[in-house]
Amino acid sequence: MERASFDQAELPVWHAPERARNDDRTNPLDLGESRLGIIVSALSHALDLSTGQPVGHSVRACLLGMRMAEEIGLSDETRTDLFYALLLKDCGCSANASTLFHALGSDELKAKHDVKITDLTNFGRETLEYVLTHVGRGKSFLERCRLLVRLALRQKRHSWEVTKIRCERGATMARLMGLGSATAAGILALDEHWDGRGLPDGLRGDKIPLFSRIMLLAQTIEVFRAAGGGRSWLDVVRKRKGTWFEPDLVKACESLEKRGALWRGAEGNAAFETVLTMEPRPRRLERGLRGFDAICLAFSQIVDAKSPFTFNHSLGVANAAVAIGQTLGMPAERTIFLRQAALLHDLGKLSVSNSILEKPGKLDATEWAAMRRHPFYTWKILNAIPGFGEMSNVAASHHEKLDGSGYFRGLTGEKLPREARILVVADIYDALTAKRPYRDSLPRERVFDILKKDAPHAIDAECVAALDEADVDSSQQFVDLDILLTRLRSFQSSAAPIHLDRVSPG
């Protein structure tokens, strides 16, 4: 692929709290001070990218939803479960990205952004404008007509499919992270409407979980405020009262707005700090290292679900990285750190449209520039978490090269620590052994020919040799943390004891 010029100054930036900006070394086993809400709030920025929303959308929706929950008198325990449901409401959105892209034949991120401000429950002007705007953009007139006819013939079935995929996947991810059943149920029914005309199950009235009712209203308010500014969102909410939204919730929202309380602390950089004060019973990471590993796994699956060509890619990179680290004799805790950085390395890829990820031909300059941004987003997302300075730098360096020819920062060898060098080799290895839209998977011998050709000027020769010595296959199977630790201990009999349950709940 040809490389396009890449101006870092053009990248969008958000500002994390000052205390989160650090470059300390992350000890993956020392999670006692890690508050779950901070980690999830920061990672929710990745979910905003997956829906084409401005960064901070999920945090602001959480703030609004928590205000409504307090207004109607929900208990502290209930509001704590709601807090995580609001932040993670879009954790299933990546799962339908490929389906949506192929149905529309164009950029699914723009379509995802606009669908939140479009009422598709009735076929009318809004629906027609949405379809004409997003179906087959950039394609020939004939191809657009074919796509429009195909979509029209199965519009209801298609809407049901993409919604069901998103909702079920989102609920599964919440459960994988160890969150409560109420949180998962709220995500599952996010797109149900008060009048029973929502999706995927057509639930009606109080048959819809209360969390889902609050979440739908909160996200609608936030997207219309961001899109239209001012109080246009209030007209939309009133218009959809009794159809989309529960009337009593709309009344609570109107009361908060009248008192000037609804949006307090939601503006600009303050939203991240404000929302962290709204969790009634702040949680620490449960099950210590196991709990964090589950979060890493869930977000790796959120990323990899975006395209069938990257399915389980992050697991493959993690397995290869662990094999290299183990062969090089890295301490167990650093090997686990490497695994978790690998699982999170492609968070920023949620910002890349499937029209780019699944393009069978060469990327043009604009597409290539968008692809080159994704490590930057990975860095920004992880760097917003206190104590994750090193994790953010290592994870975001997976496309850097020793000779400075990589991206996004163009770092050279002396600025790339061993963990970053390992991740670079592991990422290339898994990518080459997997099928891509522009080529088939390559055999192991061919992969190592390519790797050795790039060493030592571009990639670390020692890491390539360690991977070769490890004699790994292209396995993308999940390895349980306990099993991994047993392997590491047996490989390094001198490894210090590792206490997985150092962190207690609460």
C-alpha positions as CSV (number, residue, x, y, z in Angstrom):
1,M,0.0,0.0,0.0
2,E,1.2,3.5,-0.7
3,R,1.8,5.7,2.3
4,A,0.0,9.0,2.5
5,S,1.3,12.1,4.4
6,F,0.2,12.0,7.9
7,D,-0.2,15.2,9.9
8,Q,-0.6,14.5,13.6
9,A,-1.9,18.1,14.2
10,E,-5.0,17.2,12.2
11,L,-6.0,14.4,14.6
12,P,-9.0,15.1,16.9
13,V,-8.0,15.2,20.6
14,W,-9.9,15.0,23.9
15,H,-8.5,15.9,27.3
16,A,-8.4,13.3,30.1
17,P,-8.2,14.4,33.7
18,E,-4.7,15.7,34.7
19,R,-4.2,12.8,37.1
20,A,-4.6,10.4,34.2
21,R,-1.7,11.8,32.2
22,N,1.3,9.9,33.3
23,D,4.1,7.7,32.0
24,D,4.5,5.4,35.0
25,R,5.2,1.7,34.6
26,T,2.1,-0.3,34.8
27,N,2.3,-3.3,37.1
28,P,-0.5,-5.6,35.8
29,L,-0.7,-7.3,39.2
30,D,-1.0,-4.2,41.3
31,L,-4.7,-3.3,40.7
32,G,-5.8,-2.5,44.2
33,E,-6.3,1.2,43.5
34,S,-7.9,0.7,40.1
35,R,-11.5,1.9,40.2
36,L,-13.7,0.0,37.7
37,G,-15.6,3.2,36.8
38,I,-12.5,5.0,35.6
39,I,-11.4,2.1,33.4
40,V,-14.8,1.6,31.9
41,S,-15.4,5.3,31.4
42,A,-12.1,5.6,29.5
43,L,-12.7,2.5,27.4
44,S,-16.2,3.8,26.5
45,H,-14.4,6.3,24.2
46,A,-13.6,3.3,22.0
47,L,-17.3,2.5,21.8
48,D,-18.0,6.1,20.7
49,L,-15.6,5.5,17.8
50,S,-17.5,2.4,16.8
51,T,-20.8,4.3,16.4
52,G,-19.4,7.3,14.7
53,Q,-20.3,9.5,17.6
54,P,-18.2,12.3,19.1
55,V,-15.8,11.1,21.7
56,G,-17.4,11.4,25.1
57,H,-20.9,10.5,23.9
58,S,-21.2,7.5,26.2
59,V,-19.9,9.4,29.2
60,R,-22.4,12.3,28.6
61,A,-25.3,9.8,28.1
62,C,-24.3,8.2,31.3
63,L,-24.4,11.5,33.1
64,L,-27.9,12.3,31.8
65,G,-29.2,8.8,32.6
66,M,-27.8,8.9,36.1
67,R,-29.5,12.3,36.7
68,M,-32.8,10.8,35.6
69,A,-32.4,7.7,37.8
70,E,-31.8,9.9,40.8
71,E,-34.8,12.1,39.9
72,I,-37.1,9.1,39.9
73,G,-35.7,7.8,43.2
74,L,-33.8,4.6,42.2
75,S,-31.7,3.0,44.9
76,D,-27.9,3.3,45.1
77,E,-27.5,-0.3,44.3
78,T,-29.7,-0.1,41.2
79,R,-28.1,3.1,40.0
80,T,-24.7,1.5,40.3
81,D,-25.7,-1.3,37.9
82,L,-27.3,1.4,35.6
83,F,-24.0,3.3,35.6
84,Y,-22.2,0.5,33.8
85,A,-25.1,-0.2,31.5
86,L,-25.0,3.4,30.3
87,L,-21.3,3.5,29.7
88,L,-21.3,0.2,27.9
89,K,-24.6,0.5,26.0
90,D,-22.8,0.4,22.6
91,C,-20.4,-2.5,23.3
92,G,-22.2,-4.6,20.8
93,C,-22.2,-2.1,18.0
94,S,-19.0,-3.4,16.3
95,A,-20.6,-6.8,15.8
96,N,-23.0,-5.6,13.1
97,A,-20.5,-3.3,11.3
98,S,-19.7,-5.7,8.5
99,T,-23.3,-6.7,8.0
100,L,-24.4,-3.0,7.8
101,F,-21.5,-2.1,5.5
102,H,-22.4,-4.8,3.0
103,A,-26.1,-4.0,3.1
104,L,-25.5,-0.3,2.5
105,G,-22.4,-0.6,0.2
106,S,-20.8,2.5,1.9
107,D,-19.3,3.8,5.1
108,E,-21.2,2.2,8.0
109,L,-19.8,4.6,10.6
110,K,-21.6,7.6,9.1
111,A,-24.8,5.5,8.8
112,K,-24.5,4.5,12.5
113,H,-24.1,8.1,13.5
114,D,-27.1,9.3,11.6
115,V,-29.4,6.4,12.6
116,K,-29.4,7.7,16.1
117,I,-31.0,10.9,15.0
118,T,-33.4,9.3,12.5
119,D,-36.8,7.8,13.2
120,L,-37.0,4.7,11.0
121,T,-40.1,3.2,12.6
122,N,-42.3,4.8,10.0
123,F,-41.5,4.9,6.3
124,G,-41.6,8.5,5.4
125,R,-39.4,11.4,4.5
126,E,-36.8,10.7,7.3
127,T,-36.4,7.1,6.2
128,L,-36.2,8.0,2.5
129,E,-33.6,10.7,3.2
130,Y,-31.5,8.3,5.3
131,V,-31.6,5.6,2.7
132,L,-30.7,7.9,-0.2
133,T,-27.9,9.4,1.9
134,H,-26.2,6.2,2.9
135,V,-27.0,3.5,0.4
136,G,-24.3,3.0,-2.2
137,R,-22.5,6.4,-1.7
138,G,-19.8,6.8,-4.3
139,K,-21.0,4.0,-6.4
140,S,-22.5,4.1,-9.9
141,F,-26.1,4.9,-10.5
142,L,-26.9,1.3,-11.5
143,E,-25.1,-0.2,-8.5
144,R,-27.0,2.2,-6.2
145,C,-30.3,1.2,-7.7
146,R,-29.4,-2.5,-7.1
147,L,-28.5,-1.9,-3.5
148,L,-31.7,0.2,-2.9
149,V,-33.9,-2.5,-4.4
150,R,-32.2,-5.2,-2.4
151,L,-32.5,-3.3,0.8
152,A,-36.1,-2.3,0.2
153,L,-37.1,-6.0,-0.3
154,R,-35.7,-7.0,3.0
155,Q,-35.6,-3.8,5.0
156,K,-37.6,-5.1,8.0
157,R,-35.6,-8.3,8.2
158,H,-32.3,-6.4,7.8
159,S,-33.2,-3.9,10.6
160,W,-34.1,-6.8,12.9
161,E,-30.9,-8.6,12.1
162,V,-28.5,-5.8,12.7
163,T,-30.3,-4.7,15.9
164,K,-30.4,-8.3,17.3
165,I,-26.7,-8.8,16.5
166,R,-25.8,-5.6,18.3
167,C,-28.0,-6.1,21.4
168,E,-27.2,-9.8,22.0
169,R,-23.4,-9.2,21.5
170,G,-23.5,-6.2,23.8
171,A,-25.2,-8.2,26.6
172,T,-22.7,-11.0,26.2
173,M,-19.8,-8.6,26.5
174,A,-21.2,-7.1,29.7
175,R,-21.5,-10.6,31.2
176,L,-18.0,-11.4,30.1
177,M,-16.8,-8.4,32.0
178,G,-18.4,-9.7,35.1
179,L,-21.2,-7.1,35.4
180,G,-24.6,-7.8,36.7
181,S,-27.6,-9.4,35.0
182,A,-29.5,-6.1,35.2
183,T,-26.7,-4.4,33.3
184,A,-26.7,-7.0,30.5
185,A,-30.5,-7.0,30.3
186,G,-30.5,-3.2,29.9
187,I,-28.1,-3.4,27.0
188,L,-30.0,-6.3,25.4
189,A,-33.3,-4.2,25.2
190,L,-31.7,-0.8,24.4
191,D,-33.6,-0.4,21.1
192,E,-37.1,-1.3,22.3
193,H,-39.7,1.5,22.2
194,W,-42.5,2.3,24.7
195,D,-45.2,1.7,22.1
196,G,-43.9,-1.8,21.2
197,R,-42.6,-0.9,17.8
198,G,-38.9,-1.1,18.7
199,L,-36.4,-3.9,18.1
200,P,-35.5,-6.7,18.3
201,D,-38.4,-8.2,20.3
202,G,-41.1,-5.6,20.1
203,L,-41.4,-5.3,23.9
204,R,-44.0,-2.8,25.1
205,G,-44.4,-0.5,28.1
206,D,-43.1,-1.8,31.4
207,K,-42.1,-5.1,29.8
208,I,-39.0,-3.2,28.7
209,P,-36.4,-3.2,31.4
210,L,-36.2,0.2,33.2
211,F,-32.5,0.5,32.4
212,S,-33.3,0.2,28.7
213,R,-35.9,2.9,28.9
214,I,-33.5,5.3,30.6
215,M,-30.6,4.5,28.3
216,L,-32.6,5.1,25.1
217,L,-33.9,8.5,26.3
218,A,-30.4,9.5,27.6
219,Q,-28.7,8.6,24.3
220,T,-31.3,10.3,22.2
221,I,-31.1,13.5,24.2
222,E,-27.3,13.5,23.9
223,V,-27.1,12.9,20.1
224,F,-29.7,15.5,19.3
225,R,-28.0,18.0,21.6
226,A,-24.7,17.3,19.8
227,A,-26.2,17.4,16.4
228,G,-28.5,20.4,16.7
229,G,-27.3,22.4,19.7
230,G,-29.5,24.4,22.0
231,R,-32.8,22.8,23.1
232,S,-33.8,21.1,19.8
233,W,-33.4,17.8,21.7
234,L,-36.4,18.7,23.9
235,D,-38.7,19.0,20.9
236,V,-37.7,15.6,19.8
237,V,-38.2,14.1,23.2
238,R,-41.7,15.6,23.5
239,K,-42.6,14.5,20.0
240,R,-41.6,10.9,20.8
241,K,-43.2,10.8,24.3
242,G,-45.5,7.8,24.5
243,T,-44.1,6.2,21.3
244,W,-40.3,5.9,21.9
245,F,-40.2,7.0,25.5
246,E,-41.9,6.3,28.7
247,P,-44.0,9.5,29.6
248,D,-43.0,9.5,33.2
249,L,-39.3,9.5,32.3
250,V,-39.9,12.4,29.9
251,K,-41.6,14.3,32.8
252,A,-38.5,13.7,35.0
253,C,-36.3,14.9,32.2
254,E,-38.3,18.1,31.7
255,S,-38.3,18.8,35.5
256,L,-34.5,18.5,35.6
257,E,-34.1,20.7,32.5
258,K,-36.5,23.3,34.1
259,R,-34.3,23.5,37.2
260,G,-31.1,23.7,35.1
261,A,-29.9,20.4,36.6
262,L,-29.9,18.0,33.6
263,W,-26.8,19.2,31.9
264,R,-24.8,20.5,34.9
265,G,-21.2,19.4,34.6
266,A,-21.8,17.8,31.1
267,E,-20.0,20.5,29.1
268,G,-16.6,19.9,27.4
269,N,-13.8,18.4,29.5
270,A,-15.8,18.4,32.7
271,A,-18.1,15.5,31.7
272,F,-15.5,12.8,32.4
273,E,-14.8,14.1,35.9
274,T,-18.5,14.7,36.6
275,V,-19.6,11.2,35.7
276,L,-17.1,9.6,38.0
277,T,-18.8,11.3,40.9
278,M,-22.2,9.9,40.0
279,E,-21.5,6.2,40.7
280,P,-23.3,5.7,44.1
281,R,-21.1,2.8,45.2
282,P,-17.8,3.0,43.4
283,R,-16.4,-0.4,42.6
284,R,-12.8,-1.6,42.6
285,L,-11.7,-4.3,40.2
286,E,-13.3,-7.5,41.3
287,R,-11.1,-10.6,41.3
288,G,-7.9,-8.5,40.8
289,L,-6.0,-9.6,37.8
290,R,-8.7,-12.0,36.6
291,G,-11.2,-9.1,36.5
292,F,-8.9,-6.9,34.4
293,D,-8.0,-9.7,32.1
294,A,-11.8,-10.3,31.5
295,I,-12.2,-6.6,30.6
296,C,-9.2,-6.8,28.2
297,L,-10.6,-9.9,26.6
298,A,-14.1,-8.4,26.2
299,F,-12.7,-5.2,24.5
300,S,-10.5,-7.3,22.2
301,Q,-13.6,-9.2,21.1
302,I,-15.5,-5.9,20.6
303,V,-12.7,-4.7,18.3
304,D,-12.2,-8.0,16.4
305,A,-16.0,-8.5,15.8
306,K,-15.9,-5.5,13.5
307,S,-14.7,-7.5,10.5
308,P,-14.6,-11.2,9.7
309,F,-11.1,-10.6,8.5
310,T,-9.9,-9.6,11.9
311,F,-12.0,-12.1,13.9
312,N,-9.8,-13.1,16.9
313,H,-6.8,-11.1,15.6
314,S,-6.1,-9.7,19.1
315,L,-6.1,-13.1,20.6
316,G,-3.6,-14.3,17.9
317,V,-1.4,-11.3,18.6
318,A,-1.5,-11.9,22.3
319,N,-0.6,-15.6,21.9
320,A,2.3,-14.8,19.7
321,A,3.5,-12.0,22.0
322,V,3.4,-14.3,25.0
323,A,5.3,-17.0,23.1
324,I,8.0,-14.5,22.3
325,G,8.2,-13.1,25.8
326,Q,8.3,-16.6,27.3
327,T,11.1,-17.6,25.0
328,L,13.1,-14.5,25.8
329,G,12.7,-15.3,29.5
330,M,10.6,-12.3,30.5
331,P,9.3,-12.3,34.1
332,A,5.8,-13.6,34.4
333,E,4.2,-10.3,35.3
334,R,5.8,-8.6,32.3
335,T,4.6,-11.4,30.1
336,I,1.0,-10.9,31.4
337,F,1.4,-7.1,30.9
338,L,2.4,-7.9,27.3
339,R,-0.7,-10.2,26.8
340,Q,-3.0,-7.4,28.0
341,A,-1.4,-4.7,25.9
342,A,-1.8,-7.1,22.9
343,L,-5.5,-7.7,23.7
344,L,-6.0,-3.9,23.7
345,H,-3.7,-2.8,20.9
346,D,-6.3,-2.3,18.2
347,L,-8.9,-0.3,20.2
348,G,-8.4,2.6,17.9
349,K,-9.4,0.4,14.9
350,L,-13.0,1.0,15.9
351,S,-12.6,4.4,14.3
352,V,-11.9,2.9,10.9
353,S,-14.8,2.2,8.5
354,N,-15.4,-1.3,7.2
355,S,-15.3,0.2,3.7
356,I,-11.6,0.6,4.4
357,L,-11.0,-2.6,6.5
358,E,-12.7,-4.8,4.0
359,K,-11.5,-3.1,0.8
360,P,-10.0,-5.7,-1.6
361,G,-7.8,-3.3,-3.4
362,K,-5.2,-0.6,-2.6
363,L,-6.2,2.1,-0.2
364,D,-6.2,5.7,-1.5
365,A,-4.4,8.5,0.4
366,T,-7.5,9.4,2.4
367,E,-8.2,5.9,3.4
368,W,-4.6,5.2,4.3
369,A,-4.5,8.3,6.5
370,A,-7.6,7.1,8.4
371,M,-6.0,3.7,8.9
372,R,-2.8,5.3,10.2
373,R,-4.8,7.1,12.9
374,H,-5.9,4.0,14.8
375,P,-2.8,3.6,17.0
376,F,-3.2,7.2,18.0
377,Y,-6.7,6.5,19.2
378,T,-5.5,3.4,21.1
379,W,-3.0,5.6,22.9
380,K,-5.5,8.3,23.8
381,I,-8.1,5.8,25.1
382,L,-5.6,3.9,27.3
383,N,-3.7,7.0,28.5
384,A,-6.9,8.3,30.1
385,I,-6.7,5.6,32.7
386,P,-4.5,6.4,35.7
387,G,-1.5,4.2,35.8
388,F,-1.7,3.1,32.2
389,G,1.0,5.3,30.8
390,E,3.3,2.5,29.8
391,M,0.4,0.3,28.6
392,S,-0.8,3.1,26.3
393,N,2.6,3.6,24.8
394,V,3.3,-0.1,24.3
395,A,-0.1,-0.9,22.8
396,A,0.0,2.1,20.5
397,S,3.4,1.2,19.1
398,H,2.4,-1.9,17.2
399,H,3.0,-0.3,13.8
400,E,6.3,1.4,14.7
401,K,9.5,0.3,13.1
402,L,13.1,0.4,14.3
403,D,14.2,2.6,11.4
404,G,11.5,5.2,12.0
405,S,9.4,4.2,9.0
406,G,6.4,3.1,11.1
407,Y,3.4,5.0,12.5
408,F,1.8,6.9,14.2
409,R,4.8,8.6,15.8
410,G,7.6,7.4,13.6
411,L,9.6,6.2,16.6
412,T,13.1,4.7,16.1
413,G,14.7,1.8,17.9
414,E,16.1,3.6,20.9
415,K,12.5,4.7,21.8
416,L,10.9,1.3,21.4
417,P,11.1,-0.8,24.6
418,R,11.3,-4.6,24.3
419,E,7.6,-5.1,24.9
420,A,6.8,-2.8,22.0
421,R,9.2,-4.6,19.7
422,I,7.6,-7.9,20.6
423,L,4.1,-6.5,19.9
424,V,5.3,-5.3,16.5
425,V,6.5,-8.8,15.5
426,A,3.5,-10.5,16.9
427,D,1.1,-8.2,15.1
428,I,2.8,-8.7,11.7
429,Y,3.0,-12.5,12.3
430,D,-0.8,-12.8,13.0
431,A,-1.7,-10.5,10.2
432,L,0.3,-12.5,7.6
433,T,-1.0,-15.9,8.8
434,A,-4.6,-14.7,8.6
435,K,-6.8,-14.2,5.5
436,R,-7.3,-10.6,4.4
437,P,-9.6,-9.1,1.8
438,Y,-6.7,-8.4,-0.5
439,R,-4.9,-11.7,-0.1
440,D,-5.1,-15.2,1.3
441,S,-3.3,-16.4,4.5
442,L,0.3,-17.2,4.0
443,P,2.1,-20.4,5.1
444,R,4.5,-20.3,8.1
445,E,7.6,-20.5,5.9
446,R,6.6,-17.6,3.8
447,V,5.7,-15.5,6.9
448,F,9.1,-16.0,8.4
449,D,10.8,-15.2,5.1
450,I,9.1,-11.9,5.2
451,L,9.8,-11.3,8.9
452,K,13.5,-12.1,8.5
453,K,13.8,-9.9,5.5
454,D,12.6,-6.9,7.6
455,A,15.0,-7.7,10.5
456,P,17.1,-6.1,11.9
457,H,16.6,-2.7,10.2
458,A,12.8,-2.5,10.6
459,I,11.8,-5.1,13.2
460,D,13.7,-6.7,16.1
461,A,15.7,-9.8,14.9
462,E,15.9,-11.2,18.4
463,C,12.0,-11.2,18.7
464,V,11.7,-12.8,15.2
465,A,14.2,-15.5,16.3
466,A,12.3,-16.1,19.6
467,L,9.0,-16.5,17.7
468,D,10.6,-18.9,15.3
469,E,12.2,-20.9,18.2
470,A,8.9,-21.0,20.0
471,D,7.5,-22.9,17.0
472,V,4.0,-21.4,17.5
473,D,1.2,-22.0,15.1
474,S,-1.3,-19.3,14.1
475,S,-3.5,-20.2,17.1
476,Q,-6.1,-17.6,17.9
477,Q,-7.6,-19.6,20.7
478,F,-8.2,-18.0,24.1
479,V,-5.8,-19.2,26.8
480,D,-7.3,-19.0,30.3
481,L,-5.2,-16.8,32.7
482,D,-4.7,-19.6,35.2
483,I,-3.5,-22.0,32.5
484,L,-1.1,-19.3,31.2
485,L,0.3,-18.7,34.7
486,T,0.8,-22.4,35.2
487,R,2.7,-22.5,31.9
488,L,4.8,-19.5,32.8
489,R,5.7,-20.9,36.3
490,S,6.7,-24.2,34.8
491,F,8.8,-22.5,32.1
492,Q,10.4,-20.2,34.7
493,S,10.7,-22.2,37.9
494,S,12.3,-19.1,39.6
495,A,9.2,-17.0,39.0
496,A,8.0,-15.1,42.0
497,P,4.6,-16.1,43.4
498,I,1.7,-14.4,41.7
499,H,-1.4,-13.6,43.7
500,L,-4.4,-13.3,41.4
501,D,-6.9,-12.4,44.2
502,R,-5.0,-9.5,45.8
503,V,-8.0,-7.2,45.0
504,S,-11.2,-7.7,46.9
505,P,-14.6,-6.3,45.7
506,G,-15.9,-3.0,47.0
